[in-house]
Amino acid sequence: MGKKKDITPAQAEDAKRLKNLYEAKKKLLGVTQQSIADELDITQGAVAHYLNGRNPLNPSIARIFAQQLQIPVEDFSPSIARELASMGMMGFNESIAPYTVNAIPVKGYPVLSRALVGPWYEASESFSVQDVDQWLYSDARILGKAFWFKVDEDSMTAPTGLSISEGTFVLFDTGREPVNHSLVMARLSGTSEATFKKLVIDGGKSWLRGLNPQWPFTPIDSTCQMFGVAIETKCILT
């Protein structure tokens, strides 16, 4: 086992903040230690060392963590953010794209109602601006098509932990494969409107459930159509 590298108290606090942000956002964004390791071209164990404060963060590593978690470096390491800004690599509190590839362009995606998600998903061509009343923008990495949905009930409002309140806009990526605990937009067999819920898989059986514990589990089977996995939220105050 390698010897633990000496880190300063400030570096330890950076790692602690980063780990808290990772734990808070990993399920919503579909991020894992392995996916971060793949971006950094290191092992999953090395990623764990950074998150647990075994190895100190550096600017290159911090940039990739920030990109993967869709946050500014300043949120977990003000000192590294200042260092990057002094190097001319980013603004002090700027969210950044991966430094190893071209910047991801900001794109507009339609805001869809429950009733419109299915027709939009099944359309042979994407809807135009004229077809949708509202479009919102994101620079998230999209693997398929994407759409926004404005949460219109309290089923995803939780008393503790991850909570997505009514009025929040959620971005869904149709190109991501739903896995256990993914937040998904789905349509149950025999219904015409989509629903936003958490996917729970256990013992070969699957359910949709709200983050609000007052909402019951709904068992599903292969007839349930999955439209996309939630990857980003946005709150518009005005």
C-alpha positions as CSV (number, residue, x, y, z in Angstrom):
1,M,0.0,0.0,0.0
2,G,1.4,3.4,-1.0
3,K,2.3,5.9,1.7
4,K,-0.3,8.6,2.3
5,K,0.8,11.9,0.9
6,D,1.1,14.8,3.3
7,I,-1.7,17.3,2.7
8,T,-2.4,20.6,4.4
9,P,-5.5,21.3,6.5
10,A,-6.7,23.5,3.6
11,Q,-6.3,20.8,1.1
12,A,-8.1,18.4,3.4
13,E,-11.0,20.8,3.6
14,D,-11.1,21.1,-0.2
15,A,-11.4,17.3,-0.5
16,K,-14.1,17.2,2.1
17,R,-16.1,19.9,0.2
18,L,-15.6,18.0,-3.0
19,K,-16.7,14.7,-1.6
20,N,-19.9,16.3,-0.2
21,L,-20.7,17.8,-3.6
22,Y,-20.0,14.5,-5.3
23,E,-22.3,12.6,-2.9
24,A,-25.0,15.2,-3.4
25,K,-24.9,15.2,-7.2
26,K,-23.8,11.8,-8.4
27,K,-27.2,10.2,-8.7
28,L,-28.9,13.1,-10.4
29,L,-26.0,13.5,-12.9
30,G,-25.3,9.8,-13.3
31,V,-21.7,10.3,-12.3
32,T,-19.6,7.6,-10.7
33,Q,-16.0,7.4,-9.5
34,Q,-15.3,5.2,-12.5
35,S,-16.7,7.7,-15.0
36,I,-14.5,10.4,-13.4
37,A,-11.5,8.0,-13.5
38,D,-12.2,7.5,-17.3
39,E,-12.1,11.2,-17.9
40,L,-8.8,11.6,-15.9
41,D,-7.3,8.4,-17.3
42,I,-6.6,7.1,-13.8
43,T,-7.9,4.3,-11.7
44,Q,-11.1,4.4,-9.7
45,G,-9.0,4.0,-6.6
46,A,-7.1,7.1,-7.4
47,V,-10.3,9.1,-7.7
48,A,-11.3,7.8,-4.2
49,H,-8.0,9.0,-2.9
50,Y,-8.7,12.5,-4.1
51,L,-12.3,12.5,-2.7
52,N,-11.1,11.1,0.7
53,G,-8.2,13.6,1.0
54,R,-5.5,11.0,0.6
55,N,-3.9,12.8,-2.3
56,P,-4.1,16.6,-2.7
57,L,-6.0,18.1,-5.6
58,N,-4.2,20.0,-8.3
59,P,-5.6,22.4,-11.0
60,S,-5.9,19.7,-13.8
61,I,-7.7,17.3,-11.5
62,A,-9.9,19.9,-10.0
63,R,-11.0,21.1,-13.5
64,I,-12.2,17.6,-14.4
65,F,-14.1,17.1,-11.1
66,A,-15.8,20.5,-11.7
67,Q,-16.8,19.6,-15.2
68,Q,-18.2,16.2,-14.2
69,L,-20.2,17.7,-11.3
70,Q,-21.2,20.8,-13.3
71,I,-20.0,23.2,-10.7
72,P,-17.3,25.9,-10.4
73,V,-13.9,24.9,-9.0
74,E,-14.5,27.7,-6.5
75,D,-17.3,25.7,-4.9
76,F,-14.8,23.2,-3.4
77,S,-11.4,24.9,-3.7
78,P,-11.2,28.7,-3.8
79,S,-7.4,28.5,-3.8
80,I,-7.2,26.3,-6.9
81,A,-9.9,28.5,-8.6
82,R,-7.7,31.5,-7.9
83,E,-4.7,29.6,-9.3
84,L,-6.5,28.7,-12.5
85,A,-7.7,32.3,-12.9
86,S,-4.2,33.6,-12.5
87,M,-3.1,31.1,-15.2
88,G,-5.8,32.5,-17.5
89,M,-7.4,29.1,-17.7
90,M,-10.8,30.2,-16.3
91,G,-12.6,32.9,-14.3
92,F,-12.6,32.6,-10.5
93,N,-16.1,31.2,-10.2
94,E,-16.6,29.9,-13.8
95,S,-18.0,26.5,-14.6
96,I,-15.7,24.9,-17.2
97,A,-15.7,22.4,-19.9
98,P,-13.1,19.6,-20.1
99,Y,-9.7,20.9,-20.9
100,T,-8.9,17.8,-23.0
101,V,-11.6,18.4,-25.6
102,N,-13.3,21.3,-27.3
103,A,-15.7,23.2,-25.1
104,I,-19.3,21.8,-25.1
105,P,-21.5,24.3,-26.9
106,V,-24.5,25.8,-25.0
107,K,-27.7,24.4,-26.7
108,G,-31.4,25.1,-26.4
109,Y,-33.8,22.3,-25.5
110,P,-37.6,22.3,-25.4
111,V,-39.6,22.5,-22.2
112,L,-42.2,19.8,-22.6
113,S,-45.4,19.0,-20.7
114,R,-46.3,15.6,-19.5
115,A,-48.6,15.1,-22.5
116,L,-46.0,16.3,-25.0
117,V,-43.1,14.2,-23.9
118,G,-44.3,11.0,-25.7
119,P,-45.1,12.7,-29.0
120,W,-41.8,14.6,-29.0
121,Y,-39.9,11.4,-28.2
122,E,-41.6,9.5,-30.9
123,A,-41.3,12.2,-33.6
124,S,-39.0,11.4,-36.5
125,E,-37.6,14.9,-36.4
126,S,-37.0,17.3,-33.5
127,F,-39.6,19.9,-32.8
128,S,-38.9,23.4,-34.0
129,V,-39.0,26.6,-32.0
130,Q,-42.5,27.2,-33.3
131,D,-43.7,23.9,-31.9
132,V,-42.8,24.6,-28.3
133,D,-43.6,27.7,-26.1
134,Q,-40.4,27.7,-24.0
135,W,-36.8,26.6,-24.6
136,L,-34.0,26.5,-22.0
137,Y,-30.3,26.3,-22.5
138,S,-27.6,24.0,-21.1
139,D,-24.0,23.0,-21.8
140,A,-24.4,19.6,-20.3
141,R,-23.0,16.6,-22.2
142,I,-25.9,15.1,-24.0
143,L,-25.8,11.5,-25.3
144,G,-29.1,11.5,-27.2
145,K,-31.8,14.1,-27.5
146,A,-32.7,16.2,-24.5
147,F,-35.7,18.0,-23.1
148,W,-36.7,20.0,-20.1
149,F,-39.6,19.3,-17.8
150,K,-41.1,21.7,-15.2
151,V,-42.0,19.8,-12.1
152,D,-45.7,20.3,-11.4
153,E,-46.3,18.3,-8.2
154,D,-44.7,17.5,-4.9
155,S,-43.9,13.8,-5.6
156,M,-40.2,14.6,-5.8
157,T,-40.0,16.9,-2.8
158,A,-38.2,15.0,0.0
159,P,-37.9,16.0,3.7
160,T,-34.2,15.1,3.6
161,G,-31.5,14.4,1.1
162,L,-32.1,15.1,-2.6
163,S,-35.3,17.0,-3.2
164,I,-36.7,18.5,-6.4
165,S,-39.5,20.9,-5.6
166,E,-42.4,22.0,-7.7
167,G,-41.5,24.6,-10.2
168,T,-37.9,23.3,-10.8
169,F,-36.9,22.6,-14.4
170,V,-35.2,19.2,-14.9
171,L,-33.2,18.3,-18.0
172,F,-33.5,14.8,-19.4
173,D,-31.1,13.0,-21.7
174,T,-32.7,10.3,-23.9
175,G,-29.3,8.7,-24.7
176,R,-28.5,7.6,-21.1
177,E,-29.5,4.1,-19.9
178,P,-31.6,4.1,-16.8
179,V,-30.1,2.2,-13.9
180,N,-31.1,1.5,-10.3
181,H,-31.9,4.9,-8.5
182,S,-31.9,6.9,-11.8
183,L,-34.4,9.8,-11.8
184,V,-36.4,9.1,-15.0
185,M,-39.2,10.4,-17.1
186,A,-41.4,7.4,-18.0
187,R,-44.9,6.5,-19.2
188,L,-46.8,3.6,-17.7
189,S,-48.7,1.2,-20.0
190,G,-52.2,2.4,-20.6
191,T,-51.5,6.0,-19.8
192,S,-51.0,9.0,-22.1
193,E,-48.9,11.2,-19.9
194,A,-45.3,10.8,-18.7
195,T,-44.3,10.9,-15.0
196,F,-41.1,12.0,-13.3
197,K,-40.0,9.5,-10.6
198,K,-37.1,7.5,-9.2
199,L,-36.4,4.1,-10.7
200,V,-35.9,1.4,-8.1
201,I,-34.7,-2.1,-9.1
202,D,-34.5,-4.9,-6.6
203,G,-34.5,-8.7,-7.0
204,G,-35.4,-8.5,-10.7
205,K,-38.4,-6.3,-10.0
206,S,-38.8,-2.6,-10.8
207,W,-40.8,0.2,-9.4
208,L,-41.3,4.0,-9.9
209,R,-41.4,6.0,-6.7
210,G,-41.4,9.6,-5.7
211,L,-38.7,11.1,-3.5
212,N,-41.6,12.2,-1.3
213,P,-42.3,9.2,1.0
214,Q,-46.0,9.9,1.0
215,W,-46.1,8.8,-2.7
216,P,-46.5,5.0,-3.1
217,F,-44.3,2.7,-5.1
218,T,-45.7,1.9,-8.6
219,P,-44.6,-1.5,-9.9
220,I,-43.5,-1.5,-13.6
221,D,-42.6,-4.1,-16.3
222,S,-41.2,-4.0,-19.8
223,T,-44.2,-2.2,-21.1
224,C,-43.2,0.9,-19.2
225,Q,-41.5,3.3,-21.6
226,M,-38.5,5.2,-20.4
227,F,-38.0,8.6,-22.1
228,G,-34.9,9.9,-20.4
229,V,-32.7,10.2,-17.4
230,A,-32.5,13.4,-15.4
231,I,-29.0,15.0,-15.5
232,E,-29.5,18.7,-14.5
233,T,-31.9,21.0,-12.6
234,K,-32.5,24.7,-13.0
235,C,-34.5,27.1,-10.8
236,I,-35.8,30.3,-12.5
237,L,-36.8,32.8,-9.9
238,T,-38.5,35.3,-12.2
